[in-house]
Amino acid sequence: MAVNFQPVYILASGGERALEQLSTATNNISNANTTGFKKLLVREMSQKIPENLPPASDLFVFPRFMDSPTLNKQGNLIKTDNPLDVAIEGDGFFTVETGVGRLYTRNGHFNISSDGFLVTSSGGYLLDENGNRIRVNQNGRIDITREGFIYQDGQQIGKLRVVNLQNLSHVGDSYYTGQESPAGNFKINQGYLENSNVEIVKEMVNLINSHRRFDIYMNLVKSLDMLEGKVNDIGKA
């Protein structure tokens, strides 16, 4: 008696989606304390498989991966009193020049590089409104206004380039890519950092539910395999 593999494909696909959810929840939890990190989601879609034998009908539906969007939601602001710590309140991302091109971040933990520029914690150059690197003196006092203007020892040296992003995508090290658009609804907070927007309790629940989902699919695969074996034994008899 022939084995019908379509139910196996459906269950295997569900198990794979559960593993993707498990991996995403684990990644979110591991970045719960990463400055400026934005929670990742997993979205699914339903794929219908027409029955091979007539009459044709959509009897089989299995889950497929659709995309993994980023939840662009404000995280809590944490006061540090470090003048080189800067948090965006509202919309927008800082613009950064990296070795792989222009990227964007909400991680405002900045430093002064050995060559005298403002850089991110991973070494990317912070850019001003004209797309240029921001040069500063090593020992001068730095003040940053709510609008993003940068002053050193009372003299304006630039303005932070803050932009909104569409089709936001996470690339690692608190960096993101996307399509730029002007940002207007934001305030700059000097001496603060933005915490991750991951809610650890919710992610732990997601982790448990994903694990249970995977177990259910795998148990169903085992049960189906046993059933097919019994059906084949009956056919031989």
N, C-alpha and C positions, 0 to 999 in steps of 0.2 A: 504494500500500500504506500502511495507517494506521501511524502512529508510536505505539509503546507508551511513554507518558510515565512509567509507574510506576517503572522503574529510574532514570530521571533524578531523580525526586522523592527516591528513597532515597539516591542519591549526593549530591544537593544538601543533604539533611538531615545527612548525615555530614560534609560540608564545613562546614556551619554549626556543628556541635558542635565540630569541630576549631578553628574560629575562637574559639569561646567558651573552650576550654581554653587557647588561645594567649593570649587577653586576660587570663585569670585568672592564668596563670603570669607574664606580664609585670607585672601589678599586684603579685603577691607579691614578685617580685624588686625592684621599685622601692621596696617598703616593708620590705626586709630589715633596714634600720637604723632603722626607725621604732619608737620606744619603745612597748611594750605592744601592738604590732600582732599580730593573730592570722591565721594563714594561711587563705585561702579555697580551697574545693574546688569541683569541678563534678561533679555526679552525673547520670547519664543513665538513661533507661528505654527499653525496646523497645516499639514500636508496630506491631502487626500489621495488614496490609491484606489483606482477603479478595480473592481473584481474582474479577474481575467476571463471568467466563464460568463456566458450570457445568462440572464440579462445584466447588462453593465449597470453598476450602481456604486456609489461611494460608500462602501461598507467599512473600509479601513482608513483610519485617520491616525497619523503619528506626529509627535512634536518635533519641530526643527528649530535650530538656532536662527534668530533673526538679526539681532545686533546687541551690542554691549554699551549702552549710553552711559554718560557720566552725569551724576546728579549735581548740577551746578547750584548748590544751596549754600548760603552763608554759614560758616562755622563760627564758634564762639571766639571772641577776642580776648587774648591773655595779655595782661600788662607785664612788661619786662623792664621798662625804664631805660632800655638800651637805645641810644639815639640812632643806631643803625638798624634797629628792628622797626619795620613798617608794615602796617596791615591796611588792607582795603576794606572799607565798610560800604557795602552795597555792591554794585555791578563792577565788572572789569577785571583785567589781568595786567600784571607788569609785563613789559616786553623785554626779552633777553636775547643777546647774541651769543650763540654757542658754536661749538666746533662742527655741528651738523646743520647750522642755519638758525633762523629766527624761531624762537619758541616763547612760550608764555607761562607765567606762574602766579600763584597766590602766596607763595612762600616768600615773605618779605624779610627773612633773616639775611641781611647784607653785611658785607665786609669790604675793606679797602685792600685791593690787590697790591702786590709788590711794585707794580708799575704805576700805581696811583689812580686806579679806577674803582668805582663801585661795582661789586660783583656779588653773585649769589653764593650760597653755601657750597654749591658744586662747581663754582668757577666761571659761570656765565656772566657776560658783561651786561649790566643794566643799561637800558637805552633811554635817552631823553625824547621829548616830543618831536624832534627832528630826525630821530633814528640814529643819533650819535652816542658813543660811549660817554659816561659822565666822569670827568676827571675831578679829583678832590685832593686837598693837601692831607698828609698823614696825620697832622696834629691839630688842625683847625676845628672849631666848633661847627657842627652841622645841624641845621634846623630845616624841617620839612613842614610846609603848611598843609592845611586840610585840602587845598586844591592841587597839591603835588609840587609846588615850587620849592626848589632846593636852594638854601642859603648856607654859605660858609663864612663865618666871622662877619655876618651882616651883609655880605655881597651875594647877589643871585648868580648861581652858576648853572642853572638848568631847571627843567621841569620834567617830572616823571611821565613817561609815555604809558598811559593806561587805556586799554581798548577792550571792547566786548568781543566775544567769540561765538560764532555759530558752528554747529557740527563739532562740538568739543570732543577731543579725543586725548586720552592719557597716554604719554610716551615714557614715563618713568622719571624718577628724581624730582617729583612734584612739577614736572613740565607737561605742557599741553600744546596741542596744535588745534587749528580751526581757522575759519574765515573771519577776518577782522571787520569790525564796524565801530563807529565812534561810541565812546563811553561818556555819559554825562551824569548818571545817577550814582555818584560815589563820593566818599570822603576818605582822606588819607589820615591814618592815626599813627603818629610817630611814638615809638616806645611801646608798641604792641605787636603781637603776632596773632595770626588767625589759626585757630586749631582746626583739625580735621572735622568734617561734617558727619563722620561715621558715628552712629549710635550703637555702642558696643553691645548693649542688651539685645537690640533687634537683630544684630548680626549673629549673635550666638544662637538666637532662635532660628534664623535662616540656616545656620550651619547644621543644627539638629534636624530641621525639616528636610534639608537636602540629603542628609545621610539616611534618614528614614525612607525617603523617596527612592533612593538608589537600592536600598535593601528590598523594598517591595517589588521593584522591577526584576531584580535578580532572583527573588523567590518565585516570581511568576514564570520566569524563564525555566527554572528547575522543574516547576510543576508541569509546565507545558511539555518539557522533554520527557518526563515520566509518563505523561498521558499519551504522547506519540508512541513511546515504547510499548505501552499496553495495547494501543490500537494495532500496531504492527504484529504483536503476538497473536491477537485475535485473528488478524488476516491470515497468518500462517496456519493457524488451527483450522 
